[in-house]
Amino acid sequence: MVETAYHESGHAVVARVLGYDLLGISIDSDVEGKLGHSGSNVLPESLKQTSVWRKDAVSADEWNAACDDVVIHLAGATAEEHLRAGTYVLDPNEPRSSDETEIVGRIGRMCGPGYEAQDRLLVELTAKSRALVEQHWETIDAVAKALLERTSMTGPETQDLINALSS
């Protein structure tokens, strides 16, 4: 339960730090196969309607949202590993979870079939996620502790807590 709280808090805090509204956060998930859940409004409808997210095929705002979405996804496992004093590394050839499979799929949509481009983007976005988790660790820690007490919070409750901690 503790690792799940940090995982979901990592997603939520990084999403909020990047400027996205939160939908809620929970470590009492009703989603089959998931231990927790956090939601944020990141992807514009235009990206939800297409499988091609390449930089040359989308607007700058769409590209930035796609990058932020991957960073937010990575922040969950990154926060979990930070809690354990480890470093999160995603092997795109052997995803270990549905989250990792989703990340690899999104990177593929963004880069097309070129593995070198996919690897470069994954390294870049992983570094950004790691930096944000480290920079906002105290906030992630506080949100995780609040989540362990309450098991779920609405988007506005989570945003208010993050905003209060970031002031």
C-alpha positions in Angstrom: 0.0 0.0 0.0 2.8 2.4 0.8 4.6 2.0 -2.5 1.2 2.4 -4.3 0.6 5.7 -2.4 4.0 7.0 -3.5 3.5 5.8 -7.1 0.1 7.5 -7.4 1.4 10.6 -5.7 4.3 10.8 -8.1 1.8 10.8 -11.0 -0.4 13.5 -9.4 2.3 15.8 -8.1 4.2 15.8 -11.4 0.9 16.4 -13.4 0.1 19.3 -11.2 3.6 20.8 -11.3 3.4 20.6 -15.1 0.1 22.6 -14.9 -2.6 20.0 -15.4 -5.8 19.7 -13.5 -6.2 16.6 -11.5 -9.3 14.3 -11.6 -8.5 12.4 -8.4 -6.1 10.0 -6.7 -6.7 6.7 -4.9 -5.0 3.7 -3.5 -8.3 1.8 -3.4 -8.7 1.2 -7.1 -11.7 -0.3 -8.7 -9.8 -0.6 -11.9 -9.1 -4.3 -12.5 -5.4 -5.2 -12.2 -4.5 -1.8 -10.7 -3.5 -1.1 -7.1 -4.3 2.6 -7.3 -5.3 5.3 -9.7 -4.6 8.9 -10.4 -6.1 11.0 -13.2 -5.3 14.3 -14.8 -6.4 16.1 -17.9 -3.3 16.1 -20.1 -4.0 14.9 -23.6 -6.0 17.1 -25.9 -9.0 15.5 -27.7 -7.0 15.7 -31.0 -4.4 13.2 -29.7 -7.0 10.9 -28.3 -8.5 10.6 -31.8 -5.3 9.6 -33.6 -2.5 7.1 -33.2 0.1 9.3 -34.9 1.8 11.7 -32.4 5.0 12.4 -34.3 6.4 15.9 -33.9 6.0 16.6 -37.6 2.4 15.6 -37.6 1.1 17.5 -34.5 1.1 21.0 -33.2 3.7 22.2 -30.7 1.1 22.2 -27.9 0.0 18.6 -28.8 3.7 17.5 -28.8 4.3 19.1 -25.5 1.2 17.5 -24.0 2.3 14.1 -25.4 5.7 14.5 -23.8 4.2 15.6 -20.5 1.9 12.6 -20.6 4.8 10.3 -20.8 6.7 12.2 -18.0 3.6 11.9 -15.8 3.4 8.2 -16.5 7.1 7.7 -15.7 6.8 9.7 -12.5 4.8 6.9 -10.7 7.5 4.3 -10.9 10.2 6.9 -10.5 8.6 8.0 -7.2 8.3 4.4 -6.1 12.0 3.7 -6.8 13.0 7.0 -5.2 11.2 5.8 -2.0 13.4 2.6 -2.1 16.5 4.7 -2.8 16.7 3.2 -6.3 16.7 4.5 -9.8 13.9 3.6 -12.1 14.9 2.3 -15.5 12.4 1.3 -18.2 13.5 -1.4 -20.6 11.4 -0.7 -23.7 12.1 -4.2 -25.0 10.7 -5.8 -21.8 7.9 -3.8 -20.2 7.1 -5.1 -16.8 3.6 -3.7 -16.3 0.6 -2.3 -18.2 1.9 1.2 -17.3 5.2 0.4 -19.0 3.5 -1.1 -22.0 1.4 2.1 -22.3 4.5 4.3 -22.1 6.3 2.2 -24.8 3.3 2.5 -27.0 3.1 6.3 -26.6 6.8 6.7 -27.3 6.2 4.6 -30.5 3.4 6.9 -31.5 5.6 9.9 -31.0 8.7 8.6 -32.9 7.4 6.1 -35.4 9.4 2.9 -36.0 12.9 4.3 -35.5 14.3 2.7 -32.3 17.1 5.1 -32.0 14.7 8.1 -31.9 12.5 6.2 -29.4 15.5 5.5 -27.2 16.6 9.2 -27.3 13.1 10.4 -26.4 12.7 7.9 -23.6 16.0 8.9 -22.1 15.1 12.6 -22.3 11.6 12.1 -20.8 12.9 9.8 -18.1 15.5 12.3 -17.1 12.8 15.0 -16.9 10.6 12.8 -14.8 13.4 11.9 -12.4 14.3 15.6 -12.0 10.7 16.6 -11.2 10.3 13.7 -8.7 13.5 14.7 -7.0 12.7 18.4 -7.0 9.2 17.9 -5.6 9.9 14.9 -3.3 8.7 16.6 -0.2 5.3 17.3 -1.8 5.1 13.7 -3.2 5.9 12.4 0.3 3.2 14.6 1.9 0.6 13.6 -0.6 1.5 9.9 -0.2 1.1 10.2 3.6 -2.3 12.0 3.2 -3.4 9.3 0.7 -2.4 6.5 3.2 -4.7 8.1 5.7 -7.6 8.7 3.4 -7.2 6.1 0.6 -8.6 8.6 -2.0 -8.9 12.3 -2.7 -10.8 14.2 -5.3 -9.0 16.2 -7.9 -9.7 19.6 -6.1 -8.6 18.2 -2.7 -5.3 16.9 -4.2 -4.7 20.1 -6.1 -5.3 22.2 -2.9 -2.9 20.0 -0.9 -0.2 20.3 -3.6 -0.7 24.0 -4.0 -0.5 24.5 -0.2 2.7 22.5 0.0 4.3 24.2 -3.0 3.7 27.8 -1.7 
